[in-house]
Amino acid sequence: MMRTLPAALLLVLLPLATGAGEDAFTKGPVLSEYGPNADVEVTYMIPPGSVFRHSFDVSKPAEQDKANRGLQSLARFINMHARAGVETDDLYLAAVIHGKAVKDVSTKKTPTAGLIAELLKHNVRIIVCGQSAAYYDVATADLLPGVEMALSAMTAHALLQQQGYTLNPF
């Protein structure tokens, strides 16, 4: 018991000693209103010339009057990689939206609309599960401009994987 106490105490005090915590996160440099991220001293380096084809599975709806947190992850991915020196032209991102989150990309619910518009400016694909959309009564015409409708989330993920996209493990 005595051996673990100093280690546990160190884990509690370490964020204070390193200046870590919520204050370490800032928005930008690409999306200035979204995607807070922190500078990190890395030891697992990103090789020069790396290209990322990465998809995110988003099913949780946004909290009331907030942009969808899952979609915020795409903004964070862009910002933190740009901050780390990865060219934004080497980032190919997609979000596959299903479940109740389909309402976050429709004109029926708009707190996420600004984030969607910014992501689309950076060539992020926003793809909605048609099966979820049908269940939640969201028609293709109800989607925010630039959002795509797929047959299903499963179909979208399968096609993205065939195009070389990896899946973010939430």
C-alpha positions as CSV (number, residue, x, y, z in Angstrom):
1,M,0.0,0.0,0.0
2,M,2.8,2.4,0.8
3,R,4.4,1.9,-2.6
4,T,1.3,2.9,-4.5
5,L,0.6,6.0,-2.5
6,P,3.4,8.1,-4.0
7,A,2.5,7.0,-7.5
8,A,-1.2,7.9,-7.0
9,L,-0.2,11.2,-5.5
10,L,2.1,11.9,-8.5
11,L,-0.8,11.2,-10.9
12,V,-3.0,13.7,-9.1
13,L,-0.2,16.4,-8.9
14,L,1.3,15.9,-12.4
15,P,-1.3,17.9,-14.3
16,L,-0.7,20.8,-11.9
17,A,3.0,20.6,-12.4
18,T,3.0,20.4,-16.2
19,G,0.4,23.1,-16.7
20,A,-1.9,20.5,-18.3
21,G,-5.7,20.5,-18.0
22,E,-8.5,22.3,-19.8
23,D,-6.4,25.5,-20.1
24,A,-3.9,23.7,-22.3
25,F,-6.5,23.4,-25.1
26,T,-7.0,26.1,-27.7
27,K,-8.9,26.3,-30.9
28,G,-7.2,26.5,-34.3
29,P,-5.0,26.9,-36.2
30,V,-7.3,25.9,-39.1
31,L,-10.9,26.0,-37.6
32,S,-10.7,28.9,-35.3
33,E,-14.1,28.4,-33.6
34,Y,-14.0,24.6,-33.2
35,G,-11.8,21.6,-32.4
36,P,-9.9,22.6,-29.2
37,N,-6.6,20.7,-29.0
38,A,-3.4,20.9,-27.0
39,D,0.3,21.0,-27.9
40,V,1.9,17.7,-27.0
41,E,5.6,16.7,-26.7
42,V,5.4,13.5,-28.7
43,T,7.7,10.6,-28.9
44,Y,5.6,8.7,-31.5
45,M,6.4,10.9,-34.5
46,I,4.2,11.5,-37.5
47,P,6.4,10.7,-40.5
48,P,6.9,13.5,-43.0
49,G,4.5,13.2,-45.9
50,S,1.9,11.2,-44.0
51,V,-1.6,11.2,-45.5
52,F,-4.6,10.5,-43.4
53,R,-7.8,8.9,-44.7
54,H,-9.9,8.6,-41.6
55,S,-13.6,8.2,-40.9
56,F,-15.5,8.9,-37.7
57,D,-18.7,7.1,-36.6
58,V,-21.1,9.6,-35.0
59,S,-24.3,8.3,-33.4
60,K,-24.7,10.4,-30.2
61,P,-26.8,13.5,-30.6
62,A,-25.5,16.9,-29.6
63,E,-26.3,18.3,-26.1
64,Q,-29.0,20.9,-26.2
65,D,-27.9,24.2,-27.8
66,K,-24.4,22.8,-28.6
67,A,-22.6,21.5,-31.7
68,N,-22.3,17.8,-31.9
69,R,-19.3,16.6,-29.9
70,G,-18.5,13.7,-32.4
71,L,-18.3,16.2,-35.2
72,Q,-16.1,18.5,-33.0
73,S,-13.7,15.5,-33.1
74,L,-13.2,16.0,-36.8
75,A,-12.4,19.7,-36.2
76,R,-10.0,18.7,-33.5
77,F,-8.3,16.1,-35.8
78,I,-7.8,18.8,-38.4
79,N,-6.5,21.4,-36.0
80,M,-4.1,19.2,-34.0
81,H,-2.6,17.6,-37.1
82,A,-2.1,21.0,-38.8
83,R,-0.5,22.2,-35.5
84,A,1.8,19.2,-35.7
85,G,2.9,20.1,-39.2
86,V,0.7,17.9,-41.3
87,E,-0.5,19.6,-44.5
88,T,-4.3,20.0,-44.5
89,D,-4.3,18.8,-48.1
90,D,-3.1,15.4,-46.7
91,L,-6.2,15.1,-44.4
92,Y,-9.2,13.2,-45.9
93,L,-11.9,12.9,-43.3
94,A,-15.4,11.6,-43.3
95,A,-18.1,11.5,-40.7
96,V,-20.8,8.8,-40.9
97,I,-23.8,10.0,-39.0
98,H,-26.5,7.6,-37.7
99,G,-28.9,7.1,-34.9
100,K,-30.3,10.2,-33.2
101,A,-27.3,12.3,-34.5
102,V,-29.0,12.5,-37.9
103,K,-31.1,15.4,-36.5
104,D,-27.9,17.3,-35.9
105,V,-27.1,17.6,-39.6
106,S,-30.6,18.5,-40.7
107,T,-32.3,21.9,-41.0
108,K,-34.7,20.8,-38.2
109,K,-31.9,21.2,-35.6
110,T,-29.2,23.8,-36.3
111,P,-26.7,24.3,-33.5
112,T,-24.3,22.1,-35.5
113,A,-24.8,24.0,-38.8
114,G,-21.8,26.3,-38.4
115,L,-19.5,23.4,-37.6
116,I,-20.8,21.5,-40.6
117,A,-20.2,24.5,-42.9
118,E,-16.6,24.8,-41.6
119,L,-15.9,21.1,-42.0
120,L,-17.2,21.1,-45.5
121,K,-14.9,24.0,-46.4
122,H,-12.0,21.7,-45.5
123,N,-13.3,18.8,-47.7
124,V,-14.7,16.7,-44.9
125,R,-17.5,14.4,-46.1
126,I,-20.6,14.3,-43.9
127,I,-22.5,11.1,-44.8
128,V,-25.9,10.3,-43.2
129,C,-27.3,6.8,-42.7
130,G,-30.4,6.6,-44.8
131,Q,-31.9,4.0,-42.5
132,S,-31.6,6.2,-39.4
133,A,-32.8,9.2,-41.4
134,A,-35.9,7.2,-42.4
135,Y,-36.5,6.1,-38.8
136,Y,-36.2,9.7,-37.5
137,D,-38.2,11.2,-40.4
138,V,-35.3,13.2,-41.9
139,A,-35.6,13.4,-45.7
140,T,-32.6,14.1,-48.0
141,A,-34.1,17.5,-48.6
142,D,-33.9,18.2,-44.9
143,L,-30.1,17.8,-44.8
144,L,-27.9,20.8,-44.4
145,P,-26.2,21.9,-47.7
146,G,-23.3,19.6,-48.6
147,V,-24.4,16.7,-46.3
148,E,-24.7,13.4,-48.3
149,M,-27.3,10.6,-47.8
150,A,-26.2,7.0,-48.0
151,L,-28.3,3.8,-48.1
152,S,-27.0,3.0,-44.6
153,A,-24.1,3.7,-42.2
154,M,-22.9,0.2,-42.8
155,T,-22.8,0.9,-46.6
156,A,-21.0,4.2,-46.1
157,H,-18.4,2.6,-43.8
158,A,-17.8,-0.3,-46.2
159,L,-17.3,2.1,-49.2
160,L,-15.0,4.4,-47.2
161,Q,-12.9,1.4,-46.1
162,Q,-12.6,0.3,-49.8
163,Q,-11.3,3.8,-50.5
164,G,-8.6,3.4,-47.9
165,Y,-10.2,5.2,-44.9
166,T,-9.5,3.9,-41.4
167,L,-12.2,4.0,-38.7
168,N,-11.8,6.1,-35.6
169,P,-12.4,3.8,-32.6
170,F,-14.7,5.8,-30.2
